[in-house]
Each structure stands twice: as structure tokens, then as C-alpha cells.
Amino acid sequence: MSARRTKFYLDKQNAKWMGVCAGIADYTGIDVLWVRIGAVLVTLMGAFPWTLIAYFMAAWMADPKPSGLYADQDDQKFWQGVRSNPGRSTRNVRSTFRDIDRRLSDIEAFYTSRNTRLADEIDSLR
């Protein structure tokens, strides 16, 4: 079974303790340092038992991140964008396909039009 790229995983490779903060950073695309600072600040500002309970629950329930989940850095950034804003990602993909379709249509119109100079050049290559 292949790993889902839209699922939350513990990031054991970049972990300091159990990989929860590194997993949150990987999931959201936020730098892991800021996630760790945020977790410490929330804990110190009065949510002490609840942040530890949530941390241990996340560590207990989440699966470790599979190796080779992303092909490269661009693939990782794409999937982080999909997780953070799926609607925007869908619009970007549709826009890209529309642009490719428009460019292919322009190429097709150029090559199928009555371009005698182009036809002469093709015949001269034969």
C-alpha cells in the first residue's frame, strides 16, 4: 500500500524527541524551529497539561513518515501546499492545464494552417 502524501506523519529523521513538532512542520511547511518555539510558548502560557497530553496522543496515534515519501524538494513543497490550501492547489493545476491546452492549440493551428512556406520547407527536407 502506498503512503498518502496528505496524511500527518511523525518525522523521526528530524526529531528532537518523538518527531511530533517535526511532523507538524513537515505537514504545514512551517520551519520546525517556529513550531517548537510555538509549542513551548503555548505550554508555558498556561496550557501545561493539555499540550503534553496532545503531544503524547499525537506521538502515539500517528505513523512514522515513510522513507521516500517525496521525490524531491519541489514535490514536498507541492504536497505541503495541497495540505494547507487544497482549493488553491486545484486552481493552480487547472490553470496550468489550461495554459498547456492553449499553447498546444496555438501550435496545432499554426501547423495545420495554410502555411505554404512551412510546407515548402518540409517538402525540401524529404
C-alpha positions in Angstrom: 0.0 0.0 0.0 1.5 3.4 -1.0 1.8 6.1 1.6 -0.6 9.0 1.4 1.1 12.4 1.0 -1.8 14.3 2.6 -1.6 12.4 5.9 0.1 13.6 9.1 3.3 11.6 9.9 5.8 11.7 12.7 9.1 12.9 11.2 11.6 10.8 13.1 14.5 11.9 10.9 14.3 15.5 12.0 13.0 14.7 15.5 14.4 16.1 18.7 12.2 13.9 20.9 9.4 12.0 19.3 9.0 13.7 16.0 5.7 15.5 16.6 6.9 19.0 16.1 9.0 17.9 13.1 5.9 16.2 11.7 3.8 19.3 12.2 6.4 21.3 10.4 6.6 18.8 7.5 2.8 18.8 7.3 2.3 22.6 7.3 5.5 23.7 5.6 6.4 25.9 8.6 10.0 25.8 9.7 10.4 23.3 12.6 12.1 25.8 14.8 9.0 28.0 14.8 6.8 25.0 15.6 8.9 24.0 18.5 9.0 27.6 19.9 5.2 27.8 19.5 4.8 24.5 21.4 7.0 25.7 24.2 5.3 29.1 24.4 1.8 27.6 24.4 2.9 25.2 27.2 4.4 27.9 29.3 1.4 30.3 28.8 -0.9 28.1 30.8 -1.8 25.1 28.7 0.7 22.9 30.5 -1.0 19.6 31.0 -3.1 19.8 27.8 -0.2 20.4 25.4 1.7 17.4 26.8 -1.4 15.2 26.6 -1.9 16.3 23.0 1.8 15.8 22.2 1.8 12.2 23.6 -1.5 11.4 21.9 -0.1 12.6 18.5 3.1 10.6 19.1 1.0 7.5 20.0 -1.6 7.7 17.2 0.5 9.0 14.2 2.5 6.7 11.9 6.2 7.4 11.2 6.9 9.2 7.9 7.8 6.6 5.3 11.2 7.0 3.6 10.9 8.3 0.0 7.6 10.0 0.6 8.6 12.9 -1.7 10.6 12.6 -4.9 12.4 15.9 -4.3 12.1 19.3 -2.6 9.7 20.6 -5.2 7.4 17.6 -4.7 7.5 18.2 -0.9 6.6 21.9 -1.4 3.7 20.9 -3.7 2.2 18.5 -1.2 2.6 20.9 1.7 0.6 23.5 -0.4 -2.0 20.9 -1.2 -2.4 20.2 2.6 -2.6 23.8 3.6 -4.9 25.0 0.8 -6.4 22.3 -1.5 -8.6 24.8 -3.3 -5.7 26.9 -4.4 -3.7 23.9 -5.4 -6.6 22.7 -7.6 -6.9 26.1 -9.2 -3.2 26.2 -9.9 -3.2 22.7 -11.5 -6.3 23.7 -13.6 -4.7 26.9 -14.7 -1.5 25.1 -15.7 -3.5 22.6 -17.8 -5.5 25.4 -19.4 -2.3 27.1 -20.3 -0.8 23.9 -21.8 -4.0 23.3 -23.7 -4.0 26.9 -25.1 -0.3 26.6 -26.2 -1.0 23.2 -27.8 -4.0 24.7 -29.6 -1.8 27.5 -30.9 0.8 25.1 -32.2 -1.8 22.9 -33.8 -3.4 26.0 -35.5 0.0 27.0 -36.8 0.9 23.7 -38.2 -2.5 22.9 -39.7 -2.9 26.3 -41.3 -2.2 27.1 -44.9 1.4 28.0 -44.3 3.0 27.5 -47.8 6.5 28.5 -46.7 6.4 25.8 -43.9 5.0 23.2 -46.3 7.8 24.0 -48.8 10.4 23.7 -46.1 9.0 20.3 -45.0 9.0 19.1 -48.7 12.6 20.2 -49.2 13.6 18.1 -46.2 12.2 14.9 -47.8 
